Amino acid sequence: MKQETINIRVESEFCKIPTNGEIQIQSWEATERKKRALKAACVCFGLAGASAFLPIAHFVLVPGFLLAIPFVFSFISKQQNKLLGGSYLCPCCGTKMELHSQPADFPIQDTCSTCRKSVSIQMVA
Ligand SMILES: [Zn+2]
């Protein structure tokens, strides 16, 4: 598990001068991804077992959690990195914006909460 701070460039089609910012990204090696996926699959299996004791709801919950196992395993084992958070200045109005936790799929699209202009966030190489 590796956590690093990366510089970003923020552009908007409405404003010509790009701004900069910083984001924190967490990334996992292949073996760590497998471990995380296995742990999440075990949690699903445990929830399926625990929900077997709930009257009536167990008809839906037990098969639901068991069917979710391959999807959860696949999703988490493919997740190489994740954006933990960050901040930047809006290129149009200069408001400081916060990025919250989300998949790190660049370019990230965001909307300024002050001027309502859409911005595109790129990693700086
Ligand atoms: Zn703005």
Boltz pocket constraint, residues with backbone or C-beta under 6 A from the ligand:
constraints:
  - pocket:
      binder: B
      contacts: [[A, 90], [A, 91], [A, 92], [A, 93], [A, 94], [A, 95], [A, 112], [A, 113], [A, 114], [A, 115], [A, 116], [A, 117]]
      max_distance: 6.0
